[in-house]
Amino acid sequence: MRPFRLSDLPTYQGWFSDPDTQRWVSQPDDRWWVHVSAGGRSTCRASEDSRVLCGVLQVDWEKKGYAFVCVVVDPAKRGRGLGTRLLRSFLAHH
């Protein structure tokens, strides 16, 4: 996993044409980018397959050690365990 980059945003936004993605996650926009890239209590990580974005993991830490975690996988690559691998990798390194 690597940090999410602004250049990833168009690909990530393209995933939101999928109804299931729209159903569970708000579409990322410029305000979202400011939120996850400003540092502080949020982070966003990206996963690639052959240099193509295939998964995004966002963590927003709350007070008292709680966190909200959002994992979004390219709709064309769902059902292959990628989301599970993203979460496990993040937890192992953080």
BELTADA-V973591 format. One record per residue. RES is the residue in one letter. PSI is psi in radians with two decimals (* if undefined). NEAR is the number of other ideal C-beta (glycine too) atoms within 8 Angstrom. Layout:
<<RES & PSI & NEAR> <RES & PSI & NEAR>>
//
This chain:
<<M & 2.64 & 9> <R & 2.90 & 7> <P & 2.49 & 7> <F & 2.41 & 11> <R & 2.67 & 7> <L & -0.59 & 6> <S & -0.28 & 5> <D & -0.35 & 11> <L & -0.78 & 9> <P & -0.71 & 7> <T & -0.81 & 9> <Y & -0.79 & 13> <Q & -0.57 & 10> <G & -0.47 & 7> <W & -0.32 & 11> <F & 0.11 & 11> <S & -0.22 & 6> <D & 2.19 & 8> <P & -0.66 & 5> <D & -0.67 & 7> <T & -0.78 & 12> <Q & -0.62 & 10> <R & -0.62 & 5> <W & -0.38 & 5> <V & 2.44 & 8> <S & 2.47 & 4> <Q & 2.32 & 7> <P & 2.46 & 9> <D & -2.92 & 7> <D & -0.66 & 5> <R & -0.69 & 6> <W & -0.79 & 9> <W & -0.77 & 11> <V & -0.75 & 8> <H & -0.86 & 8> <V & -0.29 & 11> <S & -0.10 & 9> <A & -0.14 & 7> <G & -2.89 & 4> <G & -2.18 & 4> <R & 0.15 & 5> <S & 2.62 & 12> <T & 2.71 & 7> <C & 2.25 & 12> <R & 2.64 & 13> <A & 2.61 & 14> <S & 2.46 & 14> <E & 2.68 & 9> <D & 2.01 & 7> <S & 0.76 & 4> <R & 0.32 & 4> <V & 2.26 & 7> <L & 2.26 & 11> <C & -0.21 & 10> <G & 2.62 & 14> <V & 2.34 & 14> <L & 2.17 & 16> <Q & 2.38 & 13> <V & 2.26 & 13> <D & 1.92 & 8> <W & 2.36 & 8> <E & 3.04 & 9> <K & 2.77 & 4> <K & 0.39 & 4> <G & 0.09 & 6> <Y & 2.73 & 7> <A & 2.61 & 8> <F & 2.29 & 7> <V & 2.35 & 8> <C & 2.19 & 9> <V & 2.19 & 11> <V & 2.26 & 11> <V & 2.50 & 11> <D & 2.15 & 9> <P & -0.54 & 9> <A & -0.19 & 4> <K & 0.28 & 10> <R & 2.77 & 9> <G & 0.21 & 3> <R & 0.13 & 5> <G & 0.16 & 6> <L & -0.76 & 12> <G & -0.73 & 10> <T & -0.76 & 7> <R & -0.68 & 9> <L & -0.86 & 15> <L & -0.79 & 11> <R & -0.74 & 8> <S & -0.77 & 10> <F & -0.83 & 12> <L & -0.63 & 7> <A & -0.47 & 6> <H & -0.01 & 6> <H & * & 5>>
//
